[in-house]
């Protein structure tokens, strides 16, 4: 029977990793893999997480199932950080998911069950977004997320919303847009939120990088503005990045409604979908996050570590922006973009030349992980850009 299966293309990023690992050059630069790195190239475990794991080792007395909802202590502990300390808790409920990916899948499947037939999404976007929409069986409608000069394309979103129909869903990145790093400004969110309500569309906010942009509170501005006006919102959340728990797959799915019965229905359908998909979510990472958020000292340590991470990435962005112009590439927009990623307008030939001639590895889309740059290699990167584009 397996001869009936269509061959699938190899994952380009995994192929890039193999090429990078096989490169013997000592000054090679990896800008492809989407994880945070320190100035020495490490992706460490947060100290706060290490302390929580030690406590977990001492106190955890069972590995029994927690149920499809997962660790609700974890889910509830995140709510003040995501929704704000004063948010009406009667409007929101959630459940644990295996990473932000699992949370996105739950959100899109719940949206479909609620009657959505189309999802509008800015492009470029995280590739898995489109794949999940397709797998769930919804129609994907796209619009441009980024202008040619490297800023958020609010006009394109407005034009898309003008064509949207009541009951459509709109998928928006809450902050630190992947892959562009281009976020809507607070003033733009102030325009977007009432338009979503006016068009009677369902907002689906993917908040995968809170704290990596301008800070935990600032990075939640867009979501909270939408929540202040929209009667119903779905949220997909990831702790993989802001707690450094990549391989533990720690995420949460939230539904927000203005009606208790609707909230119960949303969560009941979410639990049914989860049961048929992964049955029970992995517990270890979520339990560690819960312990961090339950302990004031560990919370303060985590936030300080997150501040250091964000500060290093801002330093890299400031240095890139200071280059102003590299060949035809305007570098200044990188200084106001956020998070791990930015996209450079490079051709396939230029990306290949960066790899072959300079040992610089990046995705074929031109997406770079700016955390791969350090004070010791950033000048080489800028010079290499000049060489292949000048």
Short mmCIF file of the C-alpha atoms (twelve columns), coordinates in Angstrom:
data_MODEL
# 
_entry.id   MODEL 
# 
loop_
_atom_site.group_PDB 
_atom_site.id 
_atom_site.type_symbol 
_atom_site.label_atom_id 
_atom_site.label_alt_id 
_atom_site.label_comp_id 
_atom_site.label_asym_id 
_atom_site.label_seq_id 
_atom_site.Cartn_x 
_atom_site.Cartn_y 
_atom_site.Cartn_z 
_atom_site.pdbx_PDB_model_num 
ATOM 1   C CA . UNK A 1   0.000   0.000  0.000  1 
ATOM 2   C CA . UNK A 2   2.799   2.427  0.771  1 
ATOM 3   C CA . UNK A 3   3.574   2.763  -2.927 1 
ATOM 4   C CA . UNK A 4   0.372   4.810  -3.072 1 
ATOM 5   C CA . UNK A 5   1.898   7.481  -0.844 1 
ATOM 6   C CA . UNK A 6   3.172   10.600 -2.579 1 
ATOM 7   C CA . UNK A 7   6.813   11.417 -1.895 1 
ATOM 8   C CA . UNK A 8   7.185   14.423 0.364  1 
ATOM 9   C CA . UNK A 9   9.875   17.088 -0.015 1 
ATOM 10  C CA . UNK A 10  12.653  17.017 2.548  1 
ATOM 11  C CA . UNK A 11  12.514  19.654 5.268  1 
ATOM 12  C CA . UNK A 12  14.740  22.477 4.054  1 
ATOM 13  C CA . UNK A 13  15.761  23.600 7.550  1 
ATOM 14  C CA . UNK A 14  16.830  20.106 8.564  1 
ATOM 15  C CA . UNK A 15  18.887  19.919 5.392  1 
ATOM 16  C CA . UNK A 16  20.475  23.247 6.264  1 
ATOM 17  C CA . UNK A 17  21.429  21.937 9.705  1 
ATOM 18  C CA . UNK A 18  23.211  18.976 8.128  1 
ATOM 19  C CA . UNK A 19  25.106  21.230 5.743  1 
ATOM 20  C CA . UNK A 20  26.143  23.536 8.586  1 
ATOM 21  C CA . UNK A 21  27.325  20.645 10.764 1 
ATOM 22  C CA . UNK A 22  29.380  19.238 7.893  1 
ATOM 23  C CA . UNK A 23  31.089  22.575 7.181  1 
ATOM 24  C CA . UNK A 24  34.653  22.456 8.609  1 
ATOM 25  C CA . UNK A 25  35.148  26.250 8.644  1 
ATOM 26  C CA . UNK A 26  35.770  27.567 12.138 1 
ATOM 27  C CA . UNK A 27  34.159  30.946 11.447 1 
ATOM 28  C CA . UNK A 28  30.874  29.634 10.006 1 
ATOM 29  C CA . UNK A 29  27.665  31.340 11.161 1 
ATOM 30  C CA . UNK A 30  24.329  29.620 11.754 1 
ATOM 31  C CA . UNK A 31  21.392  31.983 11.213 1 
ATOM 32  C CA . UNK A 32  18.919  29.250 10.336 1 
ATOM 33  C CA . UNK A 33  17.745  27.304 13.386 1 
ATOM 34  C CA . UNK A 34  15.100  29.260 15.296 1 
ATOM 35  C CA . UNK A 35  16.365  29.061 18.871 1 
ATOM 36  C CA . UNK A 36  17.881  31.717 21.115 1 
ATOM 37  C CA . UNK A 37  21.648  31.728 21.477 1 
ATOM 38  C CA . UNK A 38  23.891  33.556 23.920 1 
ATOM 39  C CA . UNK A 39  26.908  35.598 22.876 1 
ATOM 40  C CA . UNK A 40  28.918  32.365 23.028 1 
ATOM 41  C CA . UNK A 41  26.473  30.436 20.841 1 
ATOM 42  C CA . UNK A 42  24.855  28.384 23.618 1 
ATOM 43  C CA . UNK A 43  21.126  27.714 24.079 1 
ATOM 44  C CA . UNK A 44  21.102  27.307 27.862 1 
ATOM 45  C CA . UNK A 45  18.453  26.077 30.255 1 
ATOM 46  C CA . UNK A 46  17.088  29.027 32.245 1 
ATOM 47  C CA . UNK A 47  18.372  29.100 35.815 1 
ATOM 48  C CA . UNK A 48  14.799  29.536 37.036 1 
ATOM 49  C CA . UNK A 49  13.758  26.413 35.132 1 
ATOM 50  C CA . UNK A 50  16.699  24.443 36.561 1 
ATOM 51  C CA . UNK A 51  15.598  25.422 40.076 1 
ATOM 52  C CA . UNK A 52  11.980  24.490 39.333 1 
ATOM 53  C CA . UNK A 53  13.071  21.136 37.919 1 
ATOM 54  C CA . UNK A 54  15.078  20.440 41.069 1 
ATOM 55  C CA . UNK A 55  11.994  21.192 43.157 1 
ATOM 56  C CA . UNK A 56  9.895   19.016 40.864 1 
ATOM 57  C CA . UNK A 57  12.318  16.138 41.295 1 
ATOM 58  C CA . UNK A 58  11.993  16.405 45.063 1 
ATOM 59  C CA . UNK A 59  8.245   16.870 45.327 1 
ATOM 60  C CA . UNK A 60  6.561   15.138 42.390 1 
ATOM 61  C CA . UNK A 61  4.960   11.959 43.713 1 
ATOM 62  C CA . UNK A 62  3.199   10.590 40.623 1 
ATOM 63  C CA . UNK A 63  3.421   10.331 36.855 1 
ATOM 64  C CA . UNK A 64  -0.285  9.556  36.486 1 
ATOM 65  C CA . UNK A 65  -2.260  11.159 33.657 1 
ATOM 66  C CA . UNK A 66  -3.592  14.655 34.217 1 
ATOM 67  C CA . UNK A 67  -6.249  14.434 31.491 1 
ATOM 68  C CA . UNK A 68  -6.586  16.167 28.106 1 
ATOM 69  C CA . UNK A 69  -6.579  19.601 29.785 1 
ATOM 70  C CA . UNK A 70  -3.107  19.004 31.191 1 
ATOM 71  C CA . UNK A 71  -1.734  20.957 34.148 1 
ATOM 72  C CA . UNK A 72  -4.435  23.539 34.867 1 
ATOM 73  C CA . UNK A 73  -2.248  25.147 37.505 1 
ATOM 74  C CA . UNK A 74  0.155   25.990 34.668 1 
ATOM 75  C CA . UNK A 75  -2.671  27.185 32.408 1 
ATOM 76  C CA . UNK A 76  -4.128  29.466 35.076 1 
ATOM 77  C CA . UNK A 77  -0.765  30.784 36.267 1 
ATOM 78  C CA . UNK A 78  -0.087  32.161 32.781 1 
ATOM 79  C CA . UNK A 79  -3.378  34.064 32.520 1 
ATOM 80  C CA . UNK A 80  -2.273  37.287 34.314 1 
ATOM 81  C CA . UNK A 81  0.811   37.521 32.073 1 
ATOM 82  C CA . UNK A 82  -1.096  36.876 28.858 1 
ATOM 83  C CA . UNK A 83  -4.407  38.633 29.492 1 
ATOM 84  C CA . UNK A 84  -3.491  41.106 32.226 1 
ATOM 85  C CA . UNK A 85  -4.009  41.015 35.990 1 
ATOM 86  C CA . UNK A 86  -7.385  42.757 35.767 1 
ATOM 87  C CA . UNK A 87  -8.905  40.702 32.956 1 
ATOM 88  C CA . UNK A 88  -12.337 39.233 33.672 1 
ATOM 89  C CA . UNK A 89  -11.489 35.622 34.497 1 
ATOM 90  C CA . UNK A 90  -15.073 34.526 33.868 1 
ATOM 91  C CA . UNK A 91  -14.513 35.205 30.152 1 
ATOM 92  C CA . UNK A 92  -11.451 32.999 29.658 1 
ATOM 93  C CA . UNK A 93  -10.592 29.354 30.015 1 
ATOM 94  C CA . UNK A 94  -7.743  27.299 28.648 1 
ATOM 95  C CA . UNK A 95  -5.948  24.007 28.401 1 
ATOM 96  C CA . UNK A 96  -2.385  22.810 27.990 1 
ATOM 97  C CA . UNK A 97  -1.134  21.886 24.519 1 
ATOM 98  C CA . UNK A 98  2.064   20.291 23.178 1 
ATOM 99  C CA . UNK A 99  3.871   23.480 22.230 1 
ATOM 100 C CA . UNK A 100 2.574   26.491 20.382 1 
ATOM 101 C CA . UNK A 101 2.017   24.199 17.402 1 
ATOM 102 C CA . UNK A 102 -0.497  22.107 19.321 1 
ATOM 103 C CA . UNK A 103 -2.197  25.267 20.550 1 
ATOM 104 C CA . UNK A 104 -2.491  26.628 16.999 1 
ATOM 105 C CA . UNK A 105 -3.944  23.313 15.837 1 
ATOM 106 C CA . UNK A 106 -6.547  23.397 18.625 1 
ATOM 107 C CA . UNK A 107 -7.470  27.000 17.853 1 
ATOM 108 C CA . UNK A 108 -7.941  26.378 14.137 1 
ATOM 109 C CA . UNK A 109 -9.922  23.175 14.706 1 
ATOM 110 C CA . UNK A 110 -12.180 24.881 17.260 1 
ATOM 111 C CA . UNK A 111 -12.685 27.766 14.820 1 
ATOM 112 C CA . UNK A 112 -13.768 25.270 12.167 1 
ATOM 113 C CA . UNK A 113 -16.191 23.552 14.516 1 
ATOM 114 C CA . UNK A 114 -17.597 26.971 15.406 1 
ATOM 115 C CA . UNK A 115 -18.444 27.566 11.750 1 
ATOM 116 C CA . UNK A 116 -15.399 29.289 10.258 1 
ATOM 117 C CA . UNK A 117 -14.798 28.285 6.650  1 
ATOM 118 C CA . UNK A 118 -11.964 30.676 5.812  1 
ATOM 119 C CA . UNK A 119 -8.909  31.983 7.619  1 
ATOM 120 C CA . UNK A 120 -7.201  35.218 6.602  1 
ATOM 121 C CA . UNK A 121 -3.477  35.421 7.250  1 
ATOM 122 C CA . UNK A 122 -0.668  37.814 6.413  1 
ATOM 123 C CA . UNK A 123 2.239   36.426 4.456  1 
ATOM 124 C CA . UNK A 124 5.002   35.546 4.823  1 
ATOM 125 C CA . UNK A 125 4.119   33.660 7.987  1 
ATOM 126 C CA . UNK A 126 5.385   30.717 9.966  1 
ATOM 127 C CA . UNK A 127 5.153   27.866 7.408  1 
ATOM 128 C CA . UNK A 128 3.263   25.605 9.801  1 
ATOM 129 C CA . UNK A 129 0.346   28.047 9.905  1 
ATOM 130 C CA . UNK A 130 -0.625  27.346 6.295  1 
ATOM 131 C CA . UNK A 131 0.050   23.618 6.695  1 
ATOM 132 C CA . UNK A 132 -2.253  23.373 9.708  1 
ATOM 133 C CA . UNK A 133 -5.015  25.362 7.986  1 
ATOM 134 C CA . UNK A 134 -4.770  22.993 5.025  1 
ATOM 135 C CA . UNK A 135 -4.716  19.874 7.218  1 
ATOM 136 C CA . UNK A 136 -7.818  21.042 9.083  1 
ATOM 137 C CA . UNK A 137 -9.588  21.642 5.786  1 
ATOM 138 C CA . UNK A 138 -10.212 25.384 5.880  1 
ATOM 139 C CA . UNK A 139 -9.709  27.792 2.995  1 
ATOM 140 C CA . UNK A 140 -6.698  30.067 3.441  1 
ATOM 141 C CA . UNK A 141 -6.902  33.662 2.212  1 
ATOM 142 C CA . UNK A 142 -3.709  35.701 2.339  1 
ATOM 143 C CA . UNK A 143 -2.591  39.308 2.292  1 
ATOM 144 C CA . UNK A 144 0.807   40.989 2.525  1 
ATOM 145 C CA . UNK A 145 2.100   41.416 6.057  1 
ATOM 146 C CA . UNK A 146 5.174   43.512 5.284  1 
ATOM 147 C CA . UNK A 147 5.729   46.520 3.049  1 
ATOM 148 C CA . UNK A 148 8.664   46.699 0.655  1 
ATOM 149 C CA . UNK A 149 10.504  49.028 3.050  1 
ATOM 150 C CA . UNK A 150 10.254  46.608 5.978  1 
ATOM 151 C CA . UNK A 151 7.283   47.736 8.048  1 
ATOM 152 C CA . UNK A 152 3.848   46.269 8.847  1 
ATOM 153 C CA . UNK A 153 1.402   46.608 5.954  1 
ATOM 154 C CA . UNK A 154 -1.701  47.901 7.697  1 
ATOM 155 C CA . UNK A 155 -3.322  48.885 4.386  1 
ATOM 156 C CA . UNK A 156 -3.111  45.279 3.165  1 
ATOM 157 C CA . UNK A 157 -4.779  44.026 6.343  1 
ATOM 158 C CA . UNK A 158 -7.516  46.634 5.987  1 
ATOM 159 C CA . UNK A 159 -8.097  45.609 2.373  1 
ATOM 160 C CA . UNK A 160 -8.350  41.960 3.424  1 
ATOM 161 C CA . UNK A 161 -10.817 42.770 6.181  1 
ATOM 162 C CA . UNK A 162 -12.917 44.706 3.680  1 
ATOM 163 C CA . UNK A 163 -13.344 41.433 1.781  1 
ATOM 164 C CA . UNK A 164 -13.801 39.226 4.856  1 
ATOM 165 C CA . UNK A 165 -17.222 37.875 5.709  1 
ATOM 166 C CA . UNK A 166 -18.828 37.517 9.150  1 
ATOM 167 C CA . UNK A 167 -17.676 34.239 10.671 1 
ATOM 168 C CA . UNK A 168 -14.303 34.217 8.931  1 
ATOM 169 C CA . UNK A 169 -11.264 33.865 11.183 1 
ATOM 170 C CA . UNK A 170 -8.217  36.144 11.063 1 
ATOM 171 C CA . UNK A 171 -4.858  34.802 12.266 1 
ATOM 172 C CA . UNK A 172 -2.511  37.466 13.641 1 
ATOM 173 C CA . UNK A 173 0.883   37.230 15.353 1 
ATOM 174 C CA . UNK A 174 0.719   38.850 18.785 1 
ATOM 175 C CA . UNK A 175 4.353   40.016 18.718 1 
ATOM 176 C CA . UNK A 176 7.820   39.174 17.361 1 
ATOM 177 C CA . UNK A 177 6.446   38.116 13.987 1 
ATOM 178 C CA . UNK A 178 7.927   34.926 12.543 1 
ATOM 179 C CA . UNK A 179 9.616   35.150 10.034 1 
ATOM 180 C CA . UNK A 180 9.835   38.917 9.514  1 
ATOM 181 C CA . UNK A 181 10.226  40.459 12.979 1 
ATOM 182 C CA . UNK A 182 7.784   43.121 11.742 1 
ATOM 183 C CA . UNK A 183 5.087   43.886 14.323 1 
ATOM 184 C CA . UNK A 184 2.091   46.160 14.195 1 
ATOM 185 C CA . UNK A 185 2.607   49.256 16.314 1 
ATOM 186 C CA . UNK A 186 0.312   50.044 19.236 1 
ATOM 187 C CA . UNK A 187 -1.351  52.755 17.126 1 
ATOM 188 C CA . UNK A 188 -1.961  50.199 14.389 1 
ATOM 189 C CA . UNK A 189 -3.456  47.716 16.863 1 
ATOM 190 C CA . UNK A 190 -5.755  50.525 17.965 1 
ATOM 191 C CA . UNK A 191 -7.079  50.613 14.387 1 
ATOM 192 C CA . UNK A 192 -7.107  46.847 13.861 1 
ATOM 193 C CA . UNK A 193 -9.136  45.855 16.933 1 
ATOM 194 C CA . UNK A 194 -12.325 47.794 16.107 1 
ATOM 195 C CA . UNK A 195 -12.139 46.653 12.477 1 
ATOM 196 C CA . UNK A 196 -12.137 43.014 13.600 1 
ATOM 197 C CA . UNK A 197 -15.262 43.676 15.654 1 
ATOM 198 C CA . UNK A 198 -16.945 45.674 12.900 1 
ATOM 199 C CA . UNK A 199 -16.422 42.872 10.379 1 
ATOM 200 C CA . UNK A 200 -17.633 40.222 12.888 1 
ATOM 201 C CA . UNK A 201 -14.605 38.010 12.250 1 
ATOM 202 C CA . UNK A 202 -13.050 35.675 14.797 1 
ATOM 203 C CA . UNK A 203 -9.575  36.834 15.916 1 
ATOM 204 C CA . UNK A 204 -7.031  34.055 16.370 1 
ATOM 205 C CA . UNK A 205 -3.915  35.446 18.038 1 
ATOM 206 C CA . UNK A 206 -0.701  33.415 18.001 1 
ATOM 207 C CA . UNK A 207 1.437   34.678 20.894 1 
ATOM 208 C CA . UNK A 208 4.579   32.568 20.645 1 
ATOM 209 C CA . UNK A 209 7.311   35.018 21.700 1 
ATOM 210 C CA . UNK A 210 5.943   37.162 24.519 1 
ATOM 211 C CA . UNK A 211 8.788   38.921 26.316 1 
ATOM 212 C CA . UNK A 212 11.283  38.684 23.474 1 
ATOM 213 C CA . UNK A 213 10.206  41.947 21.814 1 
ATOM 214 C CA . UNK A 214 9.699   44.945 24.093 1 
ATOM 215 C CA . UNK A 215 8.807   43.156 27.344 1 
ATOM 216 C CA . UNK A 216 6.047   40.959 28.732 1 
ATOM 217 C CA . UNK A 217 3.503   43.769 29.102 1 
ATOM 218 C CA . UNK A 218 4.317   45.627 25.888 1 
ATOM 219 C CA . UNK A 219 4.297   42.433 23.834 1 
ATOM 220 C CA . UNK A 220 0.738   41.688 24.976 1 
ATOM 221 C CA . UNK A 221 -0.619  45.082 23.865 1 
ATOM 222 C CA . UNK A 222 -2.136  43.915 20.589 1 
ATOM 223 C CA . UNK A 223 -3.862  40.897 22.097 1 
ATOM 224 C CA . UNK A 224 -5.239  42.909 24.999 1 
ATOM 225 C CA . UNK A 225 -6.505  45.649 22.696 1 
ATOM 226 C CA . UNK A 226 -8.407  43.047 20.685 1 
ATOM 227 C CA . UNK A 227 -9.720  41.462 23.902 1 
ATOM 228 C CA . UNK A 228 -11.004 44.825 25.114 1 
ATOM 229 C CA . UNK A 229 -13.376 45.034 22.141 1 
ATOM 230 C CA . UNK A 230 -13.945 41.610 20.601 1 
ATOM 231 C CA . UNK A 231 -16.593 39.341 22.168 1 
ATOM 232 C CA . UNK A 232 -14.775 36.152 21.130 1 
ATOM 233 C CA . UNK A 233 -11.045 35.485 20.686 1 
ATOM 234 C CA . UNK A 234 -8.919  32.347 20.393 1 
ATOM 235 C CA . UNK A 235 -5.317  32.445 21.646 1 
ATOM 236 C CA . UNK A 236 -2.433  30.058 20.968 1 
ATOM 237 C CA . UNK A 237 0.447   30.501 23.424 1 
ATOM 238 C CA . UNK A 238 3.954   29.061 23.558 1 
ATOM 239 C CA . UNK A 239 6.419   28.854 26.461 1 
ATOM 240 C CA . UNK A 240 9.046   27.171 24.304 1 
ATOM 241 C CA . UNK A 241 10.866  30.426 23.613 1 
ATOM 242 C CA . UNK A 242 10.331  32.696 26.624 1 
ATOM 243 C CA . UNK A 243 11.129  29.853 29.048 1 
ATOM 244 C CA . UNK A 244 13.683  28.118 26.780 1 
ATOM 245 C CA . UNK A 245 11.683  24.871 26.803 1 
ATOM 246 C CA . UNK A 246 11.936  24.026 23.118 1 
ATOM 247 C CA . UNK A 247 12.214  20.256 23.362 1 
ATOM 248 C CA . UNK A 248 9.654   19.972 26.180 1 
ATOM 249 C CA . UNK A 249 6.862   21.406 23.960 1 
ATOM 250 C CA . UNK A 250 4.999   23.683 26.370 1 
ATOM 251 C CA . UNK A 251 1.983   25.545 25.057 1 
ATOM 252 C CA . UNK A 252 -1.537  26.592 25.996 1 
ATOM 253 C CA . UNK A 253 -4.786  27.163 24.134 1 
ATOM 254 C CA . UNK A 254 -7.253  29.761 25.427 1 
ATOM 255 C CA . UNK A 255 -10.772 30.703 24.423 1 
ATOM 256 C CA . UNK A 256 -12.338 34.024 25.371 1 
ATOM 257 C CA . UNK A 257 -16.088 34.577 25.125 1 
ATOM 258 C CA . UNK A 258 -18.734 36.861 26.617 1 
ATOM 259 C CA . UNK A 259 -21.047 33.957 27.445 1 
ATOM 260 C CA . UNK A 260 -20.430 31.156 29.954 1 
ATOM 261 C CA . UNK A 261 -22.194 28.513 27.866 1 
ATOM 262 C CA . UNK A 262 -20.151 29.423 24.781 1 
ATOM 263 C CA . UNK A 263 -16.946 29.217 26.821 1 
ATOM 264 C CA . UNK A 264 -17.860 25.764 28.087 1 
ATOM 265 C CA . UNK A 265 -18.620 24.641 24.539 1 
ATOM 266 C CA . UNK A 266 -15.326 25.982 23.219 1 
ATOM 267 C CA . UNK A 267 -13.330 24.194 25.883 1 
ATOM 268 C CA . UNK A 268 -15.360 21.005 25.588 1 
ATOM 269 C CA . UNK A 269 -14.633 20.861 21.881 1 
ATOM 270 C CA . UNK A 270 -10.978 21.644 22.532 1 
ATOM 271 C CA . UNK A 271 -10.751 18.727 24.963 1 
ATOM 272 C CA . UNK A 272 -12.419 16.385 22.454 1 
ATOM 273 C CA . UNK A 273 -9.967  17.417 19.714 1 
ATOM 274 C CA . UNK A 274 -7.006  17.005 22.065 1 
ATOM 275 C CA . UNK A 275 -8.179  13.565 23.186 1 
ATOM 276 C CA . UNK A 276 -8.296  12.360 19.583 1 
ATOM 277 C CA . UNK A 277 -4.956  13.978 18.697 1 
ATOM 278 C CA . UNK A 278 -2.397  13.500 21.496 1 
ATOM 279 C CA . UNK A 279 -4.709  12.271 24.273 1 
ATOM 280 C CA . UNK A 280 -2.699  13.845 27.120 1 
ATOM 281 C CA . UNK A 281 -0.110  16.633 26.809 1 
ATOM 282 C CA . UNK A 282 3.453   16.176 28.153 1 
ATOM 283 C CA . UNK A 283 3.695   17.376 31.729 1 
ATOM 284 C CA . UNK A 284 7.304   18.049 32.707 1 
ATOM 285 C CA . UNK A 285 7.866   21.434 31.075 1 
ATOM 286 C CA . UNK A 286 4.459   22.801 32.040 1 
ATOM 287 C CA . UNK A 287 4.978   21.697 35.639 1 
ATOM 288 C CA . UNK A 288 8.321   23.518 35.690 1 
ATOM 289 C CA . UNK A 289 6.713   26.717 34.369 1 
ATOM 290 C CA . UNK A 290 3.964   26.436 36.979 1 
ATOM 291 C CA . UNK A 291 6.540   26.157 39.761 1 
ATOM 292 C CA . UNK A 292 8.394   29.201 38.441 1 
ATOM 293 C CA . UNK A 293 5.209   31.270 38.343 1 
ATOM 294 C CA . UNK A 294 4.094   30.119 41.802 1 
ATOM 295 C CA . UNK A 295 7.367   31.244 43.423 1 
ATOM 296 C CA . UNK A 296 8.048   34.991 43.572 1 
ATOM 297 C CA . UNK A 297 11.789  34.484 43.671 1 
ATOM 298 C CA . UNK A 298 11.824  32.159 40.676 1 
ATOM 299 C CA . UNK A 299 9.459   34.469 38.796 1 
ATOM 300 C CA . UNK A 300 11.830  37.384 39.351 1 
ATOM 301 C CA . UNK A 301 14.795  35.256 38.256 1 
ATOM 302 C CA . UNK A 302 12.966  34.152 35.082 1 
ATOM 303 C CA . UNK A 303 11.998  37.721 34.176 1 
ATOM 304 C CA . UNK A 304 15.583  38.886 34.706 1 
ATOM 305 C CA . UNK A 305 16.885  36.107 32.455 1 
ATOM 306 C CA . UNK A 306 14.288  37.063 29.846 1 
ATOM 307 C CA . UNK A 307 15.401  40.701 30.104 1 
ATOM 308 C CA . UNK A 308 19.001  39.638 29.430 1 
ATOM 309 C CA . UNK A 309 17.917  37.601 26.406 1 
ATOM 310 C CA . UNK A 310 15.898  40.466 24.988 1 
ATOM 311 C CA . UNK A 311 18.691  42.948 25.679 1 
ATOM 312 C CA . UNK A 312 21.237  40.890 23.759 1 
ATOM 313 C CA . UNK A 313 18.974  40.625 20.734 1 
ATOM 314 C CA . UNK A 314 18.324  44.377 20.872 1 
ATOM 315 C CA . UNK A 315 22.072  45.024 20.843 1 
ATOM 316 C CA . UNK A 316 22.418  42.887 17.704 1 
ATOM 317 C CA . UNK A 317 19.538  44.716 16.051 1 
ATOM 318 C CA . UNK A 318 21.005  48.100 16.943 1 
ATOM 319 C CA . UNK A 319 24.339  47.153 15.364 1 
ATOM 320 C CA . UNK A 320 22.649  45.886 12.189 1 
ATOM 321 C CA . UNK A 321 20.538  49.031 11.978 1 
ATOM 322 C CA . UNK A 322 23.653  51.191 12.406 1 
ATOM 323 C CA . UNK A 323 24.949  49.803 9.109  1 
ATOM 324 C CA . UNK A 324 22.152  51.847 7.493  1 
ATOM 325 C CA . UNK A 325 22.625  50.554 3.953  1 
ATOM 326 C CA . UNK A 326 24.364  47.374 2.822  1 
ATOM 327 C CA . UNK A 327 24.318  47.210 -0.936 1 
ATOM 328 C CA . UNK A 328 20.633  47.617 -1.859 1 
ATOM 329 C CA . UNK A 329 19.433  46.490 1.594  1 
ATOM 330 C CA . UNK A 330 18.095  49.117 3.999  1 
ATOM 331 C CA . UNK A 331 19.219  47.922 7.422  1 
ATOM 332 C CA . UNK A 332 17.520  50.566 9.604  1 
ATOM 333 C CA . UNK A 333 14.161  48.699 9.783  1 
ATOM 334 C CA . UNK A 334 15.883  45.787 11.543 1 
ATOM 335 C CA . UNK A 335 16.392  48.104 14.508 1 
ATOM 336 C CA . UNK A 336 12.659  48.542 15.092 1 
ATOM 337 C CA . UNK A 337 11.720  44.948 14.369 1 
ATOM 338 C CA . UNK A 338 11.332  42.486 17.230 1 
ATOM 339 C CA . UNK A 339 12.193  38.993 18.352 1 
ATOM 340 C CA . UNK A 340 14.449  36.338 16.925 1 
ATOM 341 C CA . UNK A 341 13.804  36.831 13.241 1 
ATOM 342 C CA . UNK A 342 14.104  39.250 10.344 1 
ATOM 343 C CA . UNK A 343 13.902  38.745 6.603  1 
ATOM 344 C CA . UNK A 344 16.467  40.087 4.160  1 
ATOM 345 C CA . UNK A 345 15.541  40.694 0.510  1 
ATOM 346 C CA . UNK A 346 18.122  38.308 -0.923 1 
ATOM 347 C CA . UNK A 347 17.971  36.180 -4.044 1 
ATOM 348 C CA . UNK A 348 18.574  32.448 -3.995 1 
ATOM 349 C CA . UNK A 349 21.921  33.011 -5.655 1 
ATOM 350 C CA . UNK A 350 22.969  35.515 -3.002 1 
ATOM 351 C CA . UNK A 351 21.933  33.172 -0.172 1 
ATOM 352 C CA . UNK A 352 23.936  30.389 -1.798 1 
ATOM 353 C CA . UNK A 353 26.951  32.687 -2.180 1 
ATOM 354 C CA . UNK A 354 26.749  33.596 1.515  1 
ATOM 355 C CA . UNK A 355 26.837  29.893 2.339  1 
ATOM 356 C CA . UNK A 356 29.496  28.764 -0.126 1 
ATOM 357 C CA . UNK A 357 31.827  31.754 -0.019 1 
ATOM 358 C CA . UNK A 358 31.400  32.977 3.548  1 
ATOM 359 C CA . UNK A 359 30.077  30.051 5.624  1 
ATOM 360 C CA . UNK A 360 26.861  31.903 6.507  1 
ATOM 361 C CA . UNK A 361 23.810  29.661 6.689  1 
ATOM 362 C CA . UNK A 362 20.239  30.979 6.497  1 
ATOM 363 C CA . UNK A 363 16.831  29.847 5.265  1 
ATOM 364 C CA . UNK A 364 16.138  30.058 1.551  1 
ATOM 365 C CA . UNK A 365 13.457  32.669 2.246  1 
ATOM 366 C CA . UNK A 366 16.069  35.134 3.513  1 
ATOM 367 C CA . UNK A 367 14.943  34.697 7.121  1 
ATOM 368 C CA . UNK A 368 17.756  35.121 9.620  1 
ATOM 369 C CA . UNK A 369 17.845  34.278 13.312 1 
ATOM 370 C CA . UNK A 370 19.548  37.375 14.678 1 
ATOM 371 C CA . UNK A 371 20.525  35.473 17.856 1 
ATOM 372 C CA . UNK A 372 23.093  33.689 15.707 1 
ATOM 373 C CA . UNK A 373 25.019  36.958 15.484 1 
ATOM 374 C CA . UNK A 374 27.529  38.037 18.130 1 
ATOM 375 C CA . UNK A 375 30.069  40.780 18.642 1 
ATOM 376 C CA . UNK A 376 32.698  38.439 17.189 1 
ATOM 377 C CA . UNK A 377 30.914  37.626 13.916 1 
ATOM 378 C CA . UNK A 378 28.522  40.462 13.143 1 
ATOM 379 C CA . UNK A 379 31.113  42.490 11.231 1 
ATOM 380 C CA . UNK A 380 31.891  39.459 9.089  1 
ATOM 381 C CA . UNK A 381 28.172  39.083 8.379  1 
ATOM 382 C CA . UNK A 382 27.767  42.708 7.327  1 
ATOM 383 C CA . UNK A 383 30.871  42.524 5.122  1 
ATOM 384 C CA . UNK A 384 29.609  39.309 3.532  1 
ATOM 385 C CA . UNK A 385 26.239  40.917 2.796  1 
ATOM 386 C CA . UNK A 386 28.041  43.778 1.122  1 
ATOM 387 C CA . UNK A 387 30.138  41.359 -0.922 1 
ATOM 388 C CA . UNK A 388 27.191  39.382 -2.316 1 
ATOM 389 C CA . UNK A 389 24.831  42.332 -2.876 1 
ATOM 390 C CA . UNK A 390 27.128  45.259 -3.661 1 
# 
